[in-house]
């Protein structure tokens, strides 16, 4: 319950500070959630922050390769 209160408190502070733009608000929400995710991963001692970043970059590269291969792959026409 305290974790949800933390997120709500952060949102209230953002609104009080006068962040009106939807884009600014959405980026702040994403940043808050990413920081909480990183804290949880760090507490679980799964991987370090650097290892997590390296793994996410490798996954992004693999996803790009898969997408490029799917684009190159043309559908076969039936005869």
N, C-alpha and C positions, 0 to 999 in steps of 0.2 A: 504494500500500500504506500509506503514511503517513497518508493521509486516513481510511482505514478504521480505522487504529489510533487516530486522534484520536477518532472516534466511540465506539469501544470503551472508550477511556480515560475519556471523559466518562460513559459508562454505569456503569463500575465506580466512579467517584467518587460518582455519585448513589446507588448501592446502599450504598456505605460510609457515606455521610452519613445513611442511615437512611430514605430515601424508600421507604415500603412500599406506600403506596396506589397502586393501578393507575392511577387518574386522574392523580395527580401525575406518575407516571412517564411516562405517555403524553404529557402536555402538555410535559414536559421534552424528550422525544424529538422531538416536533414542532418545538419551539423551536430545538433544535440543528440539525435538518435545514433549517429555514428560514434560519437564520443562514449555514449553509454554502452554500445556494442563492444567497443575496444576495451572498456573497463571490465566488462563481464568476461571477455576472452582472457584478459590479463589475470583476473582473479582465478579463473579456472586453470591457469598455467598450461593452456593447450600449446600455444606458441608465443613467441615474442612478437612485438609489433613489426619488427623488420622482416621476420619470417612470414608474417601474415601479408605484408605488402608485396613481398617477392612472389608468394604463391598467387595472390590476386592478379599480379601482372602476368604471370605465366598462364593463368586461366583466361585472361583477356586475349592474349596472343593466340591461344588454342581456339577460342571462340571465333576470332577473326579468320583463322585458317579454315575452320569448318564452314563459315559463311562463304568464303571465297570459293571453296571446293563445291559447295552446293550451287553457286551461281554458274560455275564452269560446267557443271554436270547438266547436260541437256536431256530433256525427256525423249525417250525412244518412241518413234512412231511405229504403230502396228501396220503390218502389210496385209 
